[in-house]
Amino acid sequence: MKRLFVLLAVCAVVSFTSCSKEKDCACTTTEPLTGLETTTTITIEEGKCSDLDTNVAGLTTTCVRE
């Protein structure tokens, strides 16, 4: 019976620590003419940081997990 309680306690601790699925992504935007780079941090809950990558009108944004 003690083993069952210990197992339940361990499962409860693991489930509480794995609830947060938030990821911090460092996104760097590069302006092609000047080479100016701007870095911002975005927090997402689902998906991958690379899902945020874009290329619009020459502005390239690349995101990686921090």
N, C-alpha and C positions, 0 to 999 in steps of 0.2 A: 504494500500500500504506500509506503514511503517513496518507493521508486516512481510510482505514478504521480505523486505530488511534485516530486523533483522534476520529472519530465514535463509536467504541465507548467511549472514555474519557468523552466528554460524556454519552452515554446512561447510563453507569454512575453518574456523579455525579448526574444528574437522578433516576434511580430511587432512589438512597439518600436523597436529600433529600425525596422525596415519599412516603415510607413511612408517616410518622406522620399518622394521620387524626384524632388527638385534638383536641377542641374544648373550650375553657373557656366555660361558660355562667354568666352572672350571673343568679341567680333571686331575685326579690323577692316575698315573701309579705306580703300586706296583710290585717290584721284589721279587719273592717268597723265594729265598734262603737267602737273606740278610735282607729282610723286608724294604729295601730302598724305599721311596716314593718320587716321583717328581710330582709337580703340575704345570700345564700350563693353560693359558687362551686362548680359541679359540672363535672367533666370527663367528657365522653362520647366514644365512639369512632365511633358510627354515628348517623345521623339528624340532625335539626335541633334547635336549642335550643328552638324553639317547641313541639316535641313534648312537652316537659316541663310546659307550661302546664296548670294545673288550677284548678278551682273546686269546693271541697268544703265543704259546710256554711257557706258564706259566706266562707271563707278563699280568697283568690284568689292564685295564684302565677303570675307572668309571668317568662319566661326569655328573655334575649337573649344573643347572642354577645359575649364581651368583646373 
